[in-house]
Amino acid sequence: VNDPVAMKLLGKAGEMTSLEVPEDESIKTLYVGGLDARVTEQDLRDNFYAHGEIESVKMVLQRACAFVTYTTREGAEKAAEEL
């Protein structure tokens, strides 16, 4: 693939350290940033549902991000680890 933007994003992702799990056990929401304008709520549901049941997806189009809330903490942690 000859896409400089994609290569830059992949490079940044490779440099990222792992996420720290919040101490507050009630947190079940993941922040998803850097979304392409073509990504839909259904796209997010389709990709994140594999890790657990989703309670809600809130997209913030102006900020190119979304918040995915799982019904369980375990689902959120699994998605954070695997995605």
C-alpha positions in Angstrom: 0.0 0.0 0.0 1.4 3.4 -1.0 -0.6 5.5 1.4 1.7 7.9 3.5 -1.1 8.8 5.9 -1.9 5.2 6.6 1.8 4.4 7.1 2.1 7.3 9.5 -0.9 6.1 11.6 0.4 2.5 11.6 3.8 3.8 12.8 2.2 5.8 15.6 0.1 2.7 16.7 3.3 0.6 16.8 4.9 3.1 19.2 2.0 3.2 21.6 2.3 1.6 24.9 -0.5 -0.6 26.3 -3.5 1.0 27.8 -3.7 1.3 31.6 -6.9 -0.3 33.1 -8.8 2.3 35.1 -9.2 1.5 38.8 -12.9 2.4 38.7 -14.7 -0.9 37.9 -17.8 0.9 36.7 -16.0 2.2 33.6 -17.1 0.2 30.5 -16.6 2.8 27.8 -13.9 3.0 25.2 -12.8 6.1 23.4 -12.2 5.5 19.7 -10.3 8.4 18.0 -9.1 9.2 14.5 -12.2 7.9 12.7 -12.4 8.3 9.0 -15.5 10.3 8.0 -16.8 7.2 6.2 -17.0 5.1 9.3 -20.6 4.6 10.5 -22.1 3.6 13.8 -22.9 0.2 12.3 -19.3 -0.3 11.3 -18.2 0.3 14.9 -20.9 -2.0 16.2 -19.9 -4.7 13.7 -16.2 -4.5 14.7 -16.6 -4.1 18.5 -19.4 -6.6 19.0 -17.0 -9.5 18.6 -15.5 -8.6 22.1 -18.7 -8.3 24.0 -22.3 -7.0 24.1 -22.5 -3.3 23.3 -24.8 -1.0 25.3 -24.3 2.1 23.1 -22.2 3.8 20.5 -22.0 7.6 20.6 -20.3 9.2 17.6 -18.9 12.7 17.7 -18.5 13.4 14.0 -17.0 16.9 14.5 -14.2 15.4 16.5 -13.8 12.2 14.4 -14.3 10.0 17.4 -16.7 7.7 19.2 -17.5 6.2 22.6 -18.3 2.5 22.7 -20.0 1.4 25.9 -20.1 -2.3 26.7 -22.7 -4.0 29.0 -19.8 -5.5 31.0 -16.4 -4.3 32.1 -14.9 -7.6 30.7 -16.1 -6.8 27.2 -14.6 -3.4 27.3 -11.2 -4.8 28.6 -11.2 -7.5 26.0 -11.8 -5.0 23.1 -9.2 -2.7 24.5 -6.6 -5.5 24.6 -7.4 -6.9 21.2 -8.1 -3.8 19.2 
